[in-house]
Amino acid sequence: MNRIVLILAFLMTTGCQEQRSTGPVGTQTTSAVDSLRSSLTNYSKTGEGDSGVTILPDQIKSLKNDNVDESVITKLEAQYAGLDKQGLKKTATEMLDTLNKAVPPKK
């Protein structure tokens, strides 16, 4: 019986304590500009579409969160609207040029 009490006392003081994080977990956030730039770079190089093409309008709208000028967002939306007529590679290249002129990539 004494052994059980000693073991329980030991566990309560050493091994059964809640472990707490000493700092934030290393999460990486991506800006809306960087996310869109990454997508457009991929599409402009490959010309191959995937299901990600359908989220481009949402990525464009989210540029407002990064304080991108409304005229740039409107231009990108218009370029996206012409996607079917020009093909993905050409449209993505034009959109990437528009974005890079408005918000130059970080070096």
Residue frames relative to the residue before (quaternion, step in Angstrom):
aa qw qx qy qz dx dy dz
M 1.0000 0.0000 0.0000 0.0000 0.00 0.00 0.00
N 0.6477 0.5198 -0.3153 0.4592 3.57 1.01 -0.85
R 0.6196 0.5480 -0.3450 0.4436 3.56 1.07 -0.72
I 0.6487 0.5200 -0.3155 0.4575 3.57 0.95 -0.88
V 0.6478 0.5087 -0.3142 0.4720 3.57 0.94 -0.83
L 0.6608 0.5008 -0.3058 0.4680 3.59 0.95 -0.85
I 0.6551 0.5061 -0.3146 0.4644 3.58 0.96 -0.86
L 0.6609 0.4985 -0.3059 0.4702 3.58 0.92 -0.86
A 0.6443 0.5124 -0.3196 0.4692 3.58 0.96 -0.82
F 0.6460 0.5198 -0.3149 0.4618 3.56 0.98 -0.84
L 0.6813 0.4907 -0.2892 0.4597 3.59 0.88 -0.95
M 0.6547 0.5211 -0.3195 0.4447 3.55 1.01 -0.75
T 0.7343 0.4178 -0.2411 0.4777 3.59 1.02 -0.64
T 0.7917 0.3131 -0.1754 0.4943 3.60 1.08 -0.42
G 0.8592 0.2575 -0.1035 0.4299 3.55 0.30 -1.25
C 0.7079 0.4692 -0.2753 0.4505 3.58 1.08 -0.30
Q 0.4348 0.6943 -0.4711 0.3270 3.57 1.15 0.40
E 0.5258 -0.6265 0.4801 0.3170 3.51 -1.12 0.72
Q 0.2906 -0.7439 0.5716 0.1885 3.55 -0.89 0.89
R 0.1595 -0.7959 0.5817 0.0532 3.52 -0.87 1.00
S 0.4991 -0.6424 0.4973 0.3014 3.49 -1.11 0.71
T 0.3593 -0.7426 0.5255 0.2080 3.55 -1.00 0.80
G 0.8026 0.0744 -0.0424 0.5903 3.58 1.21 -0.15
P 0.6943 -0.4632 0.3278 0.4427 3.54 -1.26 0.04
V 0.5144 -0.6089 0.5016 0.3361 3.50 -1.17 0.62
G 0.5122 -0.6810 0.4345 0.2918 3.57 -0.92 0.86
T 0.1319 0.7742 -0.6048 0.1321 3.54 -0.08 1.28
Q 0.2637 -0.7594 0.5776 0.1422 3.49 -1.05 0.76
T 0.1685 -0.7805 0.5943 0.0958 3.53 -0.75 1.01
T 0.2373 -0.7601 0.5929 0.1196 3.51 -1.08 0.79
S 0.4201 -0.6979 0.5128 0.2710 3.56 -0.84 0.92
A 0.6432 -0.5212 0.3966 0.3967 3.54 -1.27 0.40
V 0.6237 0.5400 -0.3348 0.4553 3.57 1.05 -0.78
D 0.6841 0.4889 -0.2887 0.4579 3.58 0.85 -0.97
S 0.6387 0.5316 -0.3210 0.4543 3.56 1.03 -0.79
L 0.6793 0.4694 -0.2841 0.4874 3.57 0.90 -0.93
R 0.6329 0.5356 -0.3321 0.4498 3.58 0.94 -0.86
S 0.6465 0.5218 -0.3171 0.4574 3.59 0.96 -0.84
S 0.6600 0.5047 -0.3032 0.4666 3.58 0.92 -0.90
L 0.6927 0.4812 -0.2803 0.4582 3.56 0.84 -1.00
T 0.6137 0.5422 -0.3515 0.4537 3.59 1.02 -0.73
N 0.6560 0.5126 -0.3058 0.4618 3.56 0.93 -0.90
Y 0.7067 0.4598 -0.2731 0.4632 3.58 0.82 -0.98
S 0.6537 0.5119 -0.3291 0.4497 3.60 1.02 -0.70
K 0.6630 0.4912 -0.3059 0.4750 3.60 1.14 -0.56
T 0.7898 0.3498 -0.1705 0.4741 3.56 0.82 -1.00
G 0.2619 -0.7714 0.5317 0.2316 3.56 1.00 -0.80
E 0.5877 0.5752 -0.3597 0.4409 3.55 1.31 0.11
G 0.2776 -0.7789 0.5458 0.1355 3.51 -0.78 1.06
D 0.0557 -0.7529 0.6530 0.0603 3.50 -1.28 0.44
S 0.7580 -0.3637 0.2436 0.4836 3.57 -1.19 -0.19
G 0.5496 0.6332 -0.3852 0.3854 3.61 1.20 -0.39
V 0.5384 0.6262 -0.4023 0.3952 3.58 1.18 -0.48
T 0.6581 0.5357 -0.3136 0.4262 3.57 1.02 -0.73
I 0.6847 0.4600 -0.3050 0.4760 3.62 1.16 -0.32
L 0.3859 0.7351 -0.4778 0.2871 3.59 1.23 0.02
P 0.6461 0.5090 -0.3582 0.4418 3.68 0.84 -0.75
D 0.6499 0.5006 -0.3195 0.4743 3.59 1.02 -0.75
Q 0.6320 0.5200 -0.3303 0.4702 3.58 1.04 -0.76
I 0.6359 0.5219 -0.3269 0.4650 3.58 1.01 -0.78
K 0.6735 0.4953 -0.3006 0.4591 3.59 0.88 -0.92
S 0.6544 0.5290 -0.3184 0.4364 3.58 1.04 -0.70
L 0.4693 0.6694 -0.4459 0.3645 3.60 1.25 -0.10
K 0.5295 0.6240 -0.4050 0.4077 3.57 1.21 -0.44
N 0.6239 0.5530 -0.3309 0.4420 3.58 1.11 -0.70
D 0.7078 0.4073 -0.2427 0.5237 3.58 1.21 -0.50
N 0.4866 -0.7090 0.3946 0.3240 3.58 1.31 0.38
V 0.2648 0.7370 -0.5631 0.2639 3.56 0.96 0.91
D 0.5818 -0.6154 0.4107 0.3377 3.56 -0.96 0.93
E 0.5662 -0.6360 0.4209 0.3128 3.56 -0.98 0.92
S 0.6213 0.5479 -0.3531 0.4348 3.62 1.03 -0.66
V 0.6263 0.5205 -0.3300 0.4774 3.59 1.09 -0.67
I 0.6453 0.5152 -0.3152 0.4677 3.56 0.97 -0.87
T 0.6456 0.5166 -0.3125 0.4676 3.59 0.96 -0.87
K 0.6558 0.5063 -0.3119 0.4652 3.60 0.95 -0.85
L 0.6572 0.5011 -0.3139 0.4674 3.60 0.94 -0.85
E 0.6327 0.5229 -0.3310 0.4655 3.59 1.02 -0.76
A 0.6505 0.5049 -0.3121 0.4738 3.59 1.00 -0.81
Q 0.6461 0.5079 -0.3221 0.4700 3.58 0.99 -0.79
Y 0.6400 0.5152 -0.3257 0.4678 3.58 1.00 -0.78
A 0.6192 0.5609 -0.3372 0.4340 3.59 1.03 -0.77
G 0.7000 0.4537 -0.2632 0.4847 3.61 1.14 -0.60
L 0.3148 0.8054 -0.4607 0.1999 3.56 1.29 0.12
D 0.6907 0.4936 -0.2982 0.4364 3.60 0.79 -0.93
K 0.6736 0.5190 -0.2961 0.4351 3.56 1.05 -0.73
Q 0.7880 0.3587 -0.1664 0.4720 3.58 0.94 -0.85
G 0.4910 -0.6246 0.4639 0.3918 3.56 1.08 -0.54
L 0.6345 -0.6025 0.3520 0.3325 3.52 -1.11 0.74
K 0.6694 0.5244 -0.3223 0.4160 3.59 0.80 -0.95
K 0.6905 0.4731 -0.2793 0.4705 3.57 0.85 -0.96
T 0.6695 0.4976 -0.3031 0.4608 3.58 0.89 -0.91
A 0.6578 0.5052 -0.3127 0.4629 3.59 0.91 -0.88
T 0.6357 0.5263 -0.3271 0.4603 3.59 1.01 -0.77
E 0.6610 0.4974 -0.2997 0.4752 3.58 0.95 -0.88
M 0.6604 0.5014 -0.3058 0.4679 3.57 0.96 -0.86
L 0.6360 0.5252 -0.3208 0.4655 3.58 1.02 -0.79
D 0.6307 0.5221 -0.3273 0.4718 3.59 1.00 -0.79
T 0.6426 0.5210 -0.3167 0.4641 3.58 0.95 -0.89
L 0.6838 0.4886 -0.2840 0.4614 3.57 0.85 -0.97
N 0.6820 0.4956 -0.2931 0.4509 3.60 0.89 -0.90
K 0.6262 0.5200 -0.3415 0.4701 3.59 1.10 -0.60
A 0.6993 0.4681 -0.2620 0.4724 3.56 1.00 -0.88
V 0.7845 0.0670 -0.0022 0.6164 3.57 1.00 -0.87
P 0.2522 -0.8023 0.5195 0.1510 3.59 0.00 1.25
P 0.5357 -0.6334 0.4463 0.3357 3.58 -1.03 0.77
K 0.4950 -0.6300 0.5059 0.3195 3.54 -1.20 0.60
K 0.3065 -0.7733 0.5264 0.1757 3.54 -0.96 0.80
